[in-house]
Amino acid sequence: MNEHIRALTQKIQALELQLEAEFARRRAELRFGLERGRIEFEEEVRRRHKELKTHLLRYVLNARPLVVLAAPVIYALIIPLVLLDLSVTIYQAVCFRAYGIARVRRRDYLVFDRHYLAYLNILEKVNCAYCSYANGLIAFVREVAARTEQHWCPIKHARRVLAAHEHYREFVEFGDAEAYRAWLTKFGPGKQPDEEVPDA
């Protein structure tokens, strides 16, 4: 990676840190904190949340018929999601150990905390848990796939890739054979394993 690209990458990372700091500032304005792993809102905020809660019966009765009809299709996806979760977990446990790749911590990607929100009814909380699982799982699978690609084929594509994973920036340029061979000599399969990450 040349110096100009490295400098741009560092600027992007600095902006991402600034953005995260701004999100943290906004969270502080919403007046909640973590107490022994539990999210706690101030009493006044919690009272207002309960006032804004839509009761379950009204929520269901006000749903559009097409939304209700689509629900079984949405929730049927849980079967392939669970199979994907199981498959990738087994793949990582077996192959990452064999390849010497640092394992991805599943718990860093699957986050369930929306059930602490008093303004959600039980169905909204179930829906939120489902979305958290699906999106967290896809992010976890993407990181496992990204580390696999980084290990075996860290070469950029000739064409632009939309929403490339974060490791992609470090890949060698398409057509740069010398850089690829140099990478293989230093990091390629069979070299010293990456730092291990405990399983979730």
Buried (B, 14 or more C-beta within 10 A) or exposed (E): EEEEEEEEEEEEEEEEEEEEEEEEEEEEEEEBEEEEEEEBBEEEBBEEBEEEBBEEEEBEEEEEEEEEEEEEEEEEEEEEBEEBBEEBBEBBEEEBEEBBBEBBBBEEBBEEEBBBBBEBBEBBBEBBBBEBBBEBBEBBBBBBBBBBBBBEEBBBEEEEEEEEBEBBBEBBEEEEEEBBEEBBEEEBEEEEEBEEEEEE
